[in-house]
């Protein structure tokens, strides 16, 4: 039986990957040790999702392995040698605020963990597509140098700019403030590219904007739309950091991202890089997202404004997805912002039913 290995398998994108690929009659080997709970607290734990996958997904095999443990990864890949069809690497420390608190853990998880997986793949399944969820933070704060206009509820790029449809992969990752998280992910991103180009392996880095969906356990440090809806529903204060709450993010539903994975597996390339996100199809400022959350939930958000922006934060990010669409014309964005937030609201309302 074909086998796919998924790291971070109980997280937002990992669990979406497990469910999607399990439909294709493959064995899914999941790796997840719930470090999200260590990073962000018990409320952010992925244990519930892990238990649901074990109980409900046929041919799912779970392993509580830390990706920093190279020996454990090597043994697992060795067991499945000759059967591994694809590796999808979504495990990470995902917060640039958290990274500054513990740079060594951030780097060893994001960079060394990725190196361990690439080496295991090179030894035991070098022909298998290796998919890495990178981040737009590899570009640092370079997007903040773009010519932006302040509108009533958002910042927007000047009309006619080459990035008006979305920021492309031509943007430099050099000479910019990345945040330590951005630096650790950039290191991993470059390793993924190098294993593709140096060893000829079919590797890809998907540089995502905001990845979102109802399965996300949002926290203040990670999970923009999910945490915003949690605060709206529960009455918790939501803190906005700088830029008059007009900073813009694009948001891609997990299912749309995983379909991009599917397309890459069908036609893999070596050492590729793609910006991926909601693009012009699904983007919003914080103010616009607040309006939608309040409208969908019927509740008022308790919003608190902090004048100082977060270090290295983007003022405006809209992913350019044209390169990926040119390479894989069957892929398209399907789940819009309102539908995504409606799904998130249903999940949040169910989780916090005792509070609403």
N, C-alpha and C positions, 0 to 999 in steps of 0.2 A: 504494500500500500504506500502511495506517495505520502511524504511527511513534510510538514511545514513547521518550522521552529519560530515561535513568537516570543520576544522578550517584552516585559511589561504587560503580560497577557491579561491581567485583571484591570488594567487602566482603561482610560477612555478609548484610545485608538487600538490598543492591544486587544481588548475584548471585542471591539467591532471587527477586527481582523480575524479573531478566532471564529466568531459566528459566521462571517462571510465565507471564509475558506472551508469551514466544516461542511458547507452545503455542496461542495465539490467532491465529496467522498474521499477526503484525505484525513490522515491522522494529524492532529494538531498537538504539538508539544509546546506547552506553555511554561515560561520561566518568569516568576514574579515572587518576590519575598516581602511585598507590602512595605517598601521603604517610604512610600507616600505618607503612611501614618507617622513614621519617624520624622519626616520633613515637616509635616503640617498638622500633626495631631490626630487623635482617634477619629474625629469626624470625617477626615479625608481618607480613612482606610479603604483599601480595595478588597478587604476580606469578603464582604458580602457578594461582590461580583465574582470573585474567585470561586466561592462555594456554589453560586448559581451555574457557572460554567462547568464545574465538575459534575453537578447533578443533572444538568440539562443538555449539554452538548455531547453528542455521540462522538466517540473516537477522540475525546480530549484527554490529554495526559498532563498533569500539572507537576511542576518541580519548584520547590522553594529554594532557589539558588540565587546567590548574590553574584551579579555579573563581574564583580571585581575578583571573583574566585576563578582564576584561569584553569586550575586543575579540575574543578568540578565541571566547568563548561567543556573542557577537553573530553572528559569521560562520557558526558552526555552525548556529544556529537559522535564520539567513537561508537557508542551503542547503536546509533541510527545511521552509521556509515553506509553508503550505497542506496539509501532511501530518501535522503533529504532533497526535497524539490525546491524549497525556497526558505530564506531566512528573513524575517521581518523584525527589525530592531527598533522598538519604541520605548524601551526602558530608559529613564533618565532622572536626574535631579532637574526639575523644570523651571525653577524660579530664579530670576536674576537678583532679587532681594536676598533670598536665602543663601545664595552662593557667597555673598560677601561675609556672611556669618561664619562659614566653614569652607574656605576655598579648597582645602585638601580633599574633603569628602566630595565636594562638587566635581573637582577635576578627576579624581579616581573613578567616580561613577561614570561621568560623561565621556571622558577621553580614554582612560585605561580600560574601562569596561567595554568600550567599542573596539579597542585594539584586541582585547581577549577574544571577542566574538569573531572579528575578522580573521584572526589567526586560526581559530577553530574551523571556520569555514574554509580557509585556504588549505588546511590539512585534510579535511574530510568531505568537503562538497564544493570544490572550487568552481564547478559549472553552475551551481545554484544561484539564481538571482538573490542579491543581498540588498535589502531595502532599509534605508536609515531615515528616521524622522529627525531631520535637522531643524533649524529655526531661522526666522528672519533676523534674529539678534546677531547672526554672524556678520551682518552689515554694520553693526554698531549704531552710532547715532548719525551716520552719514545721511540718512533720509531727512534729517532735520535741516540740512543745508539746501534742500529743494526750495524753489520759490513758492511759498504758500500764502494764501489769502485767508483772512479771517471772515467767515460768514456768520450768520446769526446763531447757528447751532453746531458749527463744525469748522475745522480748518480744511482747506481744499487747495490742490495744486493749481498753478496757473494754467488756463486753457491753452492747448497747443503744445504743451511740454511733451517731450518724448516718453515720459512716464505717466501721461495722463490716463492711459488705460490700465496702468499698474506698473510697479517697479520690476524691471527685468533683471536677469542674471548678469547683465553687463555692469551693474553697480559694483564698485570696488569694495573689498572687505578690509582694506588697509587704511592707515592714518586716521583712526577713529576710536572713540571710546566704546568698547563693546559691553561692558560689565564683565565680571569674572565668569558668569554663566555663559555669556556670548563667546568668551575666549575658549572655555572648555568645549563648547559645542562646535566652535570653529575648528578646534584641534581634531575632534572626532570627524567632522565633515571632510577635512583635508585627508585624513587617513582613509576614509571610505573612497574618496576619489583616487587616492594613490594606489590602493589595492586594485582598483579597476584598471588604472592606466599602467601601472608597473607590472602587475601579475596577470593582466588581461581578464580579470574577474568581472562578471556582470553586476556592477554595484551602482547604486543611485542614492543621492542625498536629496530628500524633499525638504526644502526650506519653507516651513509652514508659517503662516500668520497665526491667528487665534484658531486653535482646533477646539471644536465644541460639540455639544450634544447632550442628550438627557442622562447619559451614564456618567457624566463628569461629576466628581466630588469636589466642587469649587471651594476655594479658600481665598482669603484676602491676597495671598501671595501668588496664587495661580488659579486660573479658571475664570476669566473675565465675566462672560455672560451667565455662567452657572452661579457664581458668587453674587452677582448683582441681583439675580432672581431670588436667591436665598434671602438676601437682606430685604428685598421688597416684600416677600411673603411673611417673614418672621418678625419684621420690625427692627432688625438689627441696624445700627448705623453703618452706612456705606461711605468710606472715605475716598474722596477724589483728590489726586495729587497733580496739581498744576494745570497749566494750559487752558484754564477756564472751563474744564470738562468738555472741551471741544476736540480733544485728540481723537483721531480716527483709526479704527482697526477693521480689517476685513476678517470675516468669520466663516470657516468652512466646517460643515457638518461632518462628523466622523465617517458616515457612510459614503460621502462623496470622496473623501480622501482615500478610503480603502479601495474604492473602485479605481482610483488612479494606480494603486498598488497592483490590482488585478491586471490592468492594461500593461504595466511594465513587465509583469511576469510573462505575459503572452508575447511580448516583443522586447526582451531585455537588451540593454546597451551597456558598454563598459565605461565606468567612471563618470556617469552623468550627474548633472545638477539641475534641479528645477525649483523655481519659486512656485509655491502652491498655496492657495487660499481662496477665500470667497470672492476675491477680485472685485470688479464693479457689480457683480451679481449680488453680493451680500457683504456690505460694509456699513459701518455706522460710527458716529461719535458716541462718547459716553452720554451726552445729553439726549441724543436720539435713542440710545438703548434704554435709558431711564424712562423716556416717554412710552416706549413699547412695553416694557416690563409693567409699568403702572396700568396701562390700558388692558393688557392681557390678564393681569392678576386682579384688577379692580381695587388695588391697594396703593397707598402712597408710600414712597421711599423716604426713609429718614437719611438725607444726604448731608454729609459734612465735607466742607471744602478745605483742603490744605493747599496753601499757595505755592509751596515749593515742589517742583516736579521730581519724580524719581530719577536717580542718576542713570543716564544713558537711555531714558525712555523715548519712544518715538512720538513725534507730534502727529505724523500722518503716515500710515502704512496701508497701501492697497497692493496686493500681489499681482504681478503680471504673469498670467498663465498661458500666454500665447505660444511660448516655446513648447510646453508640454502638449498643448492642443494640436500643434503642428506635427509633433512626433506621434501622437496618439489621438487621431481625429474622432475616434468613437467615444472618447470621454467628454463629459460635460457636467457642469454644476447643476444640481437638481433641487436641492433643499434650500429654500430661501430663508431670510432672517426671521420673518414673522413665524413661519412654520417651525423653525428651530427653537425659538423662544417659547412657542406654545408647547412643544414637547418638553422643554426644560421645566416650564411651569408645572406641567402635570406630574413630572418626576419629583420636583421639589415639594409640591403640595402633598403628595403621598408620603414622602419621607418625613415631613414635619407636620403631619396631620394633627398631632396633639397640640400643636402650637397655633393653629389657625382656626 
